[in-house]
Every structure is written in structure tokens, then in C-alpha cells.
Amino acid sequence: MDTVALAATDPGRDQPWADLGLKADEYARIREILGRRPTSSELAMYSVMWSEHCSYKSSKVHLRQFGELPQETPVGTMLAGIGENAGVIDVGQGYAVTFKVESHNHPSYVEPYQGAATGVGGIVRDILAMGARPVAVMDPLRFGPLDAPDTHRVLPGIVAGVGGYGNCLGLPNIGGEAVFDSTYLGNPLVNALCVGVLRHEDLHLAKASGVGNQVILYGARTGGDGIGGVSVLASETFDAEGPAKRPSVQVGDPFMEKLLIECTLEIFAAGLVAGIQDLGGAGLSCATSELASAGDGGMHVELDRVPLRDSTLAPEEILMSESQERMMAVVEPDDVEAFLAICAKWDVEAVVVGEVTDTGRLHIDWHGERVVDVPPRSVAHDGPTYQRPFARPDSMDVLQADGAEALPRPSSGADLRSTVLRLAASPNLCDKSWITDQYDRYVRGNTVLAQPADSGMIRIDEQTNLGVSVATDCNGRFARLDPYTGAQLALAESYRNVATGGARPLAVSDCLNFGSPEDPAVMWQFAEACRGLKDGCAELGIPVTGGNVSLYNQTGETAILPTPVVAVLGVIDDVTRRTPSAFTEAAHRVLLLGETREELSGSEWAHVVHGHLGGRPPAVSLEGERALAELLRESVGLLSSAHDLSDGGLAQALVEASLPGMVGAKVSLADVHDDPFVALFSESTGRVLVTVPDGQLTRFASLAGRHGVPVTTIGTTGGGAIEVDDLFTLALLEVRSAWTATLPAALA
């Protein structure tokens, strides 16, 4: 009697469903679906596929609203969107771009190097599975306080993992963030983004269609690393000592992944694939069930054909393993020989493990015994859906009433000067070269902009110079003060950063990092952030192409700041005409676009100087952001630089614009705001610092007037210092010394 048949004869057998993370009602639902108890292999599959990380069971009711957004971008059609491995958008000239950002937070806490490295590897395979060549990566990171011992444990390993894996693949790392806050202590955030390029006709989707088509597993062998990995780790709250469950974190091999990329692209070029899926979270459980449910609905797999690194693995362990560098393809029988020949050429192991059927069932056998007989959709798509209770906590009234405007502020020139230096040297605003110098930002020769520029930019066609620009942003303090507005502020900043380089923003991917969904206050934050992001995208006229949700990001009772990271991708027709972020020449006029208001709550000044968080975040005008972006795009060729204003306000923008080229500026604050402190440190949104040659001033002013964007002339570039009225002078050498010293001193 095989295992499935046996399961129908002993319904009362005890099973470790709770140890695998399932709830009592979920286990009961599985029994109802199957009409019997599950086998141990079926239980393993349901447990990982119904985990929070894989099934989105607490978040899907809120994510559905993104599907209501228009599926068109400002320049064309969205070719693939939510539900696929990654979103794909038309960028013109027959090209499409796919991009996505995902999390690998919990594994990176447990094993920083491998957790971060395999996060990069996983997102790269998502992009590859769409039929695209991966061309660049980015890494939004969040850590605990810079001086905390655990930050010193996790940060070097995470940065080395991101850099090591991406560098070995030959992918430039063109941007990201590194943010420090006490709430991330014990729960760092490691979000990874990848961008890929393809021709329209090369698009591939994850589906198993065509009865009799063969199912081929290729890439690395399956081992015991990552059994239950991210699917389990990312679906529970860590206690003060770390995670209660410690499944092994996946181990990456970037050289195997490089072979897998080139092998897969050659297979695509030969037209040998009917459907394809990478193996990431939930491993074979995910690939088999998702391919089957998205195709003709049936698949038969011989599990004992799976190449193993560890011959002692049980079938349920093989199904749960998240070993890296593996792909699954659906191939027509006549094409199998050619498929296997290409794999052999690239020294990539490939095995036919099954075939597409018309049974409507996923059948998996192990040494002649049937161990899985399930409706594939019940595993992949019909998992539990929770209507988690959520409510705005009463504590928000007290928090929002405690604004930063009443905090003591500097007024003398000397005090303002020291505040500029203190903020420039603070962990969140200081030079991040200690991190970014570990990444190859220019490999492949198509990087146009990279850190410390406002956005990353890549050339995708060497003949026409067509390019794309990407930025990721989120201020978790703003989201804590008002999650609806905070999500829109993250969207607005990424949108603005793409526009400063001269690109037209097209589409959004997001990585929504929050605490425990079992806390109604956290679920309220999540619901509000989703609503804010959806409304913001609707107003800006851009779609959400996909993304990721990471919940249970908290240590004990301490949840992270709500961190809805938003990635915006834009297109630029000619990258040679992009606008740089830093001052490039002397004697150019310095202009401030947008309006400055007394908006200091949640600011970097309040955080660094007073350790304060309270009040309401800056107001956001998406209509104003859209007009500003159009102005910046139409002003390509008129502007000699453009740098957005965000964390640290005008003071930090002046620092960051001056230091790369060591070109100073002499500015006046009189027309910015009547309080010099507010003029320097307000974090009002919708503002950009630009420089314009004298000969282009009239034309630029006319364009700004047509778009309704306020323009204030504040000074002139040149010299070796930042001079602010008669208040203070800061030599650039002194600023650079303070700005660059922080991370090396802390992490040496």
C-alpha cells in the first residue's frame, strides 16, 4: 500500500502540523481538501506554501487593491504584472524591462553573509525566469544603531554577502539605502532588487501547459540547506534570543548561478521552453504546484530522480529544501534533447523529473510509492485568507500631538554650522562608501549613475543609448507617524529621485516590511500604507507591477518602524543627456524648486539631535511631484545638476551636491524661509536643488512657470566652501572629513 493510500486508512495518526507552523484550523482545512489526513510529504508542502512568506495570507486582502490600478504605464503596456515572478513593462524601441524588490530579512539575521547573498541570488532568478538578462541590482538595507554590538555582527556580513554574490555574477550594484534605527536591532531588513532587460518577444511565464510536455529540473543539486528556510523564518516573530525555529539558511554559489543564467538565456534564445519557474522560497513545493496550477492543472513528478547532495534526505525534506541556483522548465518532448545539450555545454546538471498531465492533480512519487496527490491550486493559490483585525491605536493621538516644532533649535550662525556638520556625520546621512565600495558599480560598462547619485541609471541599448533609472526609498519614521502619508512620501521620494536624473517615472515595485500581523496596530499600519500607496500611484498614473510583503519583523514586543520600501523605475531616451546629482562647474546659478514649510517632525534633525519621534510627517502633494518631474524631464540639457531634498533638508542637499566634485556654493536663505534654521533643516517634500548656467536661466524659468513649479534663486556655485549668508562658512575639506569618517571609525 502506498503512502497516499495509507493516509486514508489511519485518519487518527498524530502529525506535527503545529511544529511546521500550521494552525489547527489550517490543518483541518487541509484534511477537508484531501478528504483524509495528509501524508508527511503533503503536510510539508502545505506548511511551506501556506506560510506567511509564501501565501500572503494576512496581506492579500489589502494587496488586491493594487490590481485596480491602470495596467498602462506613461509610455506603453505592462506586459506582465502582479502574480508573475516579476513585473514586465514596455520601455520603447521593442525593449521591455522587468524589475522587482524582495526581502530576505530573517535569514540575514540568522546567518548574515549567506542570508544576504541568497537574497540577491533569489531575486536575480525571478528576473531570469521572465526571459530577461539581469543587468543590475540594488540593496535597500536597515540596521540597528551603528554602535550596537549586534549591528557590528550583522552589517559586515550582510554587506559582504550582497557584494560577494552580485560581484561574482558580474552585476553592477547601482543604488539602495543603508538606514540605522533602534527598532531594527535584532531584525535587520535586507531587501534586494534586480533589473532585467528583454525584447518583447522573449517574455516567458510560469506555467505548465501541454499534456505530455516534460518537466526538467536543472541547476545545482538539492541539499539539506534551507529546509523550510525563508518560508518558515519569515513567518514568525523572533523572541529576544532570536527565532524559535532555526532551519538552516540557504547556501549560495554565485558561480553556479552565473552558469545557470547563461545556460537559461541560451535555452530561451533557442526557443526550447514552454514554461519556467525558479526555485526560491518553498523550493520544489512551490515550483511544482505553481507551474501546475498556472497551466493545464496536472503534473506527475518522480521525486527520486531529483539530483541530491545528501542521499539521506527524506522526500518531505527534498520538497521543503530551498537549496539555491535551481530552475524548473516545461519542455516539449521533441526539444528535450536540445535542452539537455545546452545544459551540458554550460556544465549545468539537468534531469527530466516528470511530465504535464490532464489529471488536474499534482502527483509525486518516491521510489514507486505515491507520496503526494493534491489539487495543485489548493497548495499554490488557495491557501488561507485572513481578515486580520486592525485598528488605529489610541497612542497615535499622543504621538502625533508631540510635534518637533517645540524642540530647542539652533539660532546663531555657529550653532547652525555645528548642526550641519553633526547631521552630515550622522549614521543615516554620512558617506556610505564603506558599504558601496564593496560593490562593483560599473561592471559590464553600462552604468550611467550609481551611488551616491539620487538614482541608479543603466544603459540598455548601446546604439540608441536608451536607458532606465531606478530608485528605492522609505523613511520609516514618517510611516510611523502616519502610515498612509508615509507610504506616499516613500513613493514621492523615489519618483522624484528618478526624475532628477532626467528619466520619466513609469512603474512601481514595493517591499512592505512590517511587524507582526497578529497585532491590530501593526495591521492598521500595513492597511494604511497599502491604501496610501495605491492612492498615490493612482494619482501619479503609474502601476504597481508586483513586490513582496515581509511580516513578523519584530523582536519580542518591539516591532520595526513600518517600512514600505518603494522602488520606482523610469525610462530615459538618451542616457548621455542625463542630469548629474552633484555640482559640476563654478559660476552656475543655484535654484531651489518647490516650497519650504516648517516641517520638522520625523526629521533627521529631530532624530539625531533630540532622539525625538512625534508629530505629523511633511505634507505630500503628488500633483506637485508630477509637475516637478515633468519639469525636470523637459529640462534635460538646461540643468547642470539636480539633487532632491529629503532627509536632512537643504543643508544635507548642499553637502551632497558639493562634495563629489568639491565644488562649493555661496547661498542666501532669505527667500527660502524667514527662519534660517527652517530653511536649512525642514524636510518639506517636492523640492529639488538645481544648478543652471546663466545663459539658460530665462528658458528654465519659463518652463518652470508653465508647470507651476515655484523657483527661488539662492546663490552661485564655486569656491571650496559652503557659505550661507553671513551666518557661517564650512570648508568642503572639513565637511568631507566629517562626512566620510563615520562608518570607517565605527566598523574598522
Secondary structure, 3 states (H helix, E strand, C coil): CCHHHHHCCCCCCCCCCCCCCCCHHHHHHHHHHHCCCCCHHHHHHHHHHCCHHHHCCCCHHHHHHHHHCCCECCCCEEEECCCCCCEEEEEECCEEEEEEEEECHHHHHHCHHHHHHHHHHHHHHHHHCCCCEEEEEEEEEEECCCCCHHHHHHHHHHHHHHHHHHHHHCCCEEEEEEEECHHHCCCCEEEEEEEEEEEHHHCCCCCCCCCCCEEEEEECCECCCCCCHHHHHCCCCEECCECCCCCCCCCCCHHHHHHHHHHHHHHHHCCCCCEEEECCCCHHHHHHHHHHHHCCCEEEEEHHHCCECCCCCCHHHHHHCCCCCEEEEEECHHHHHHHHHHHHHCCCCEEEEEEEECCCCEEEEECCEEEEEECHHHHHCCCCCCCCCCCCCCHHHHHHHCCHHHCCCCCCHHHHHHHHHHHHCCCCCCCCHHHHCCCCCCCCCCEEECCCCCCEEEECCCCCCCEEEEEEECCHHHHHHCHHHHHHHHHHHHHHHHHHCCCEEEEEEEEEECCCCCCHHHHHHHHHHHHHHHHHHHHHCCCEEEEEEECCCEECCEECCCEEEEEEEEEECCHHHCCCCCCCCCCCEEEEECCCCCCCCCCHHHHHHHCCCCCCCCCCCHHHHHHHHHHHHHCCCCCCEEEECCCCHHHHHHHHHHCCCCCCEEECCCCCCCCHHHHHHCCCCCCEEEEECHHHHHHHHHHHHHHCCCEEEEEEECCCEEEECCCEEEEHHHHHHHHHHHHHHHHC
